[in-house]
Amino acid sequence: MNYLFLANALVETTAGAVALVSPKTLPMFSHVNSQGKSAARWWAVAVIALGIASFVARNASDNDVGKHAIATGMLFYHGALVYFCAKAAEARPGVPIHVLLALGFALYINTHAHFF
């Protein structure tokens, strides 16, 4: 399951880096004004932080509570994004990737987490 954390890290840091450099490149930020670009960059920093957390957790033991906490947070995050991306026409291209990552984290939690 280390590949799940690595894949999540790549998706999040790539999206964050693109939004940091050129927010209008991403469909969900294509119509933002200058204030929106600033908010998109704040979002980018947060998403990069999620990617870094996933990257660091990838090699942690499957018994590590920190790894379980990150997986639980990522399940909520990707599950919520499936809902919000599906509602916003310009963000719909993000639905499949968030569905796959949400399912991956749900499977990880189901098979590795013993605290639920």
Secondary structure in CASP SS format (residue, H / E / C, confidence):
PFRMAT SS
TARGET T0000
AUTHOR 0000-0000-0000
METHOD secondary structure of the structure
MODEL  1
M C 1.00
N H 1.00
Y H 1.00
L H 1.00
F H 1.00
L H 1.00
A H 1.00
N H 1.00
A H 1.00
L H 1.00
V H 1.00
E H 1.00
T H 1.00
T H 1.00
A H 1.00
G H 1.00
A H 1.00
V H 1.00
A H 1.00
L H 1.00
V H 1.00
S C 1.00
P H 1.00
K H 1.00
T H 1.00
L C 1.00
P H 1.00
M H 1.00
F H 1.00
S C 1.00
H C 1.00
V C 1.00
N C 1.00
S H 1.00
Q H 1.00
G H 1.00
K H 1.00
S H 1.00
A H 1.00
A H 1.00
R H 1.00
W H 1.00
W H 1.00
A H 1.00
V H 1.00
A H 1.00
V H 1.00
I H 1.00
A H 1.00
L H 1.00
G H 1.00
I H 1.00
A H 1.00
S H 1.00
F H 1.00
V H 1.00
A H 1.00
R C 1.00
N C 1.00
A C 1.00
S C 1.00
D C 1.00
N C 1.00
D C 1.00
V H 1.00
G H 1.00
K H 1.00
H H 1.00
A H 1.00
I H 1.00
A H 1.00
T H 1.00
G H 1.00
M H 1.00
L H 1.00
F H 1.00
Y H 1.00
H H 1.00
G H 1.00
A H 1.00
L H 1.00
V H 1.00
Y H 1.00
F H 1.00
C H 1.00
A H 1.00
K H 1.00
A C 1.00
A H 1.00
E H 1.00
A H 1.00
R H 1.00
P H 1.00
G H 1.00
V H 1.00
P H 1.00
I H 1.00
H H 1.00
V H 1.00
L H 1.00
L H 1.00
A H 1.00
L H 1.00
G H 1.00
F H 1.00
A H 1.00
L H 1.00
Y H 1.00
I H 1.00
N H 1.00
T H 1.00
H H 1.00
A C 1.00
H C 1.00
F C 1.00
F C 1.00
END
